[in-house]
């Protein structure tokens, strides 16, 4: 039994694939057309994609949960200060559940996840912005491969309730994102030249 649904290798849309008994006996892999991008793939390739994409999504969701759990609950003022002093209500998205946050992030980083499923050089990194040594904001830095032509995509996440999260997409390069990732890899001493 397949654990993950088959997906389009190009755009990761879930595909409905039915393999008849005769086809199965003959070892044939039927062709399926993707309703989203219109590309045709065969059932086996779609299942391989579904499995690889599913694994990367799970990996990302687990990392997201781990980092979300490490966030303190911020007041409205602390959240605004943490995400960027000039943010307005239109700039932020509020999620009343972790699942809502997770689904949004999976959609937001779909291109990078598709590329990872194909073994390309794409990456999604999570880290915390620290204040006096304590995590206050989660940073997500997604990098698609060079050939995709897509720029880095960053998200900042604050926790405002037990399961409530606020997401903000900073317009430019927030220097705190690079710093948070550098601290994660090399420790805070790297920044102090120690
Ligand atoms: Zn497709």
Boltz pocket constraint, residues with backbone or C-beta under 6 A from the ligand:
constraints:
  - pocket:
      binder: B
      contacts: [[A, 8], [A, 9], [A, 10], [A, 11], [A, 12], [A, 13], [A, 34], [A, 35], [A, 36], [A, 37], [A, 38], [A, 39]]
      max_distance: 6.0
